[in-house]
Amino acid sequence: MRRIPAELVLAFFLPAALPVAFPAYAASCAWSAKMEEDEGGSVMMASVCSGRQGDAHLMLACFGKPVLSYDPGAAGGQLEPGISADFTFKAGGKSLTKKLELEAMYNYFTTELSGPADPLLALLRGKGEVMVSADKYGVASFPLKGSGAAIGKVLAECGKGSGGEAD
């Protein structure tokens, strides 16, 4: 029986497998802002995803004040209720560290921001990309293209009574 060389098998099957193995996430992981349902009703939410599988997310909503949420995706591992961690956000040569608390219901980390002029929001409205890191949860990078418009839509809804009350 004749053997087919491995190179020939790879040359035949690999091109067909590549789109499935490495999905293009840049287009689907762009910043967007849209109304989403929360337990308190509809809320304007800005979000962006990152990673090869697009499983890490940054989200911004307004519950009286802007609330930033970070879902580290698979890098988060098994998260325990009641934990918090210091996350560093780096973009445009600037760095900012914030303590984020685990929101047990949704299983992602959150922090309430001071308002529209919060330094973290200014960082997120920059250019290029933002790197989010914590010792225990690794590093994720998110594009900033389109972040200003998406964040602006959420901030425009702040104080209009959209969405539920924060817990």
C-alpha positions in Angstrom: 0.0 0.0 0.0 1.3 3.5 -0.9 1.6 6.2 1.8 0.5 9.7 1.0 3.2 12.2 2.1 2.1 14.3 5.1 3.0 17.5 3.2 0.5 16.6 0.5 -2.2 15.9 3.1 -1.5 19.2 4.8 -1.5 21.1 1.5 -4.9 19.7 0.7 -6.7 20.0 4.1 -5.0 22.9 5.8 -6.4 25.7 3.6 -9.9 24.5 4.2 -9.4 24.2 8.0 -7.8 27.7 8.4 -11.0 29.8 8.3 -12.4 27.6 11.1 -9.3 27.3 13.2 -8.4 31.0 13.1 -11.6 33.2 12.6 -11.1 36.8 11.6 -12.2 38.6 14.7 -11.2 42.2 13.9 -14.5 43.1 12.2 -16.7 41.3 14.8 -14.7 42.8 17.7 -15.2 46.4 16.9 -16.7 48.8 19.4 -20.5 49.0 19.2 -23.2 50.7 21.3 -26.7 49.4 21.4 -29.7 48.9 23.7 -29.5 45.7 25.6 -31.8 44.1 28.2 -30.7 44.0 31.8 -32.6 42.8 34.9 -33.7 46.4 35.4 -34.9 47.0 31.8 -33.2 48.3 28.7 -29.8 49.9 29.0 -27.4 51.4 26.5 -24.3 49.3 26.4 -21.0 50.0 24.6 -18.8 46.9 24.1 -15.8 45.5 22.4 -14.2 42.0 22.3 -10.7 40.6 22.0 -8.7 37.5 21.6 -8.5 34.8 19.0 -12.0 33.5 19.9 -13.3 37.0 20.9 -14.1 35.7 24.4 -12.7 38.7 26.4 -15.0 41.7 26.6 -15.0 45.3 27.8 -18.4 46.7 28.4 -19.7 50.1 29.5 -23.2 50.9 30.8 -24.7 53.6 32.8 -26.6 53.0 36.1 -26.6 56.6 37.4 -22.9 56.6 36.9 -20.8 54.8 34.2 -20.0 51.3 35.1 -17.1 49.5 33.3 -17.2 45.7 33.2 -14.4 43.4 32.1 -14.8 39.7 31.2 -11.4 38.1 30.9 -12.9 35.2 29.0 -11.1 31.9 29.1 -8.1 33.6 30.9 -10.4 34.2 33.9 -10.5 30.5 34.7 -12.8 29.5 37.6 -13.8 32.7 39.3 -14.9 32.8 43.0 -17.6 35.1 44.3 -16.4 38.0 46.4 -13.0 38.4 44.7 -11.4 41.5 43.4 -8.3 42.3 41.5 -6.2 45.3 40.4 -6.3 45.6 36.6 -3.9 47.9 34.7 -5.2 49.6 31.6 -2.5 50.9 29.2 -3.0 52.9 26.1 -1.3 55.8 24.3 1.7 55.7 26.6 -0.5 56.1 29.7 -1.3 53.6 32.4 -4.0 53.5 35.0 -4.7 50.8 37.6 -8.2 50.2 39.0 -9.6 47.7 41.5 -12.4 45.7 39.9 -14.9 43.6 41.9 -16.3 40.3 40.6 -20.0 40.7 39.8 -21.1 37.2 40.7 -24.4 37.2 38.7 -22.6 37.8 35.4 -19.2 36.5 36.4 -17.2 39.5 35.2 -15.3 42.3 37.0 -16.8 45.7 37.4 -16.0 49.2 38.7 -18.1 52.3 39.0 -16.5 55.3 37.3 -16.7 58.8 38.7 -18.5 60.2 35.6 -17.9 61.3 32.0 -14.5 62.9 32.9 -13.2 59.8 34.6 -9.5 59.2 33.6 -10.2 55.6 32.6 -12.9 56.8 30.1 -10.4 59.3 28.7 -7.9 56.5 28.2 -10.5 54.3 26.5 -11.4 57.1 24.1 -7.8 57.2 22.8 -6.3 55.7 19.6 -4.6 52.4 18.9 -5.4 49.8 21.5 -5.8 49.3 25.2 -4.0 46.5 27.0 -5.8 45.2 30.1 -3.8 43.1 32.5 -3.8 41.6 36.0 -1.3 39.2 37.5 -3.8 36.4 37.9 -5.9 37.0 34.7 -3.3 37.6 32.0 -3.4 40.3 29.3 -6.0 41.2 26.7 -5.8 43.9 24.1 -8.8 45.7 22.7 -8.9 48.1 19.7 -9.9 51.7 20.4 -11.1 52.6 17.0 -14.7 53.6 17.4 -14.5 53.7 21.2 -15.2 57.4 21.4 -18.5 57.2 19.5 -19.7 54.1 21.4 -18.7 55.6 24.8 -20.4 58.9 23.9 -23.7 57.1 23.2 -23.6 55.5 26.6 -22.7 58.7 28.4 -25.5 60.5 26.5 -27.9 58.1 28.2 -26.5 58.7 31.7 -29.0 60.5 33.8 -31.9 59.9 31.4 -33.4 57.1 33.5 -32.4 54.4 31.0 -31.7 51.1 32.7 -32.1 49.7 36.1 -30.7 50.7 39.4 -27.3 49.4 40.4 -27.2 46.8 43.2 
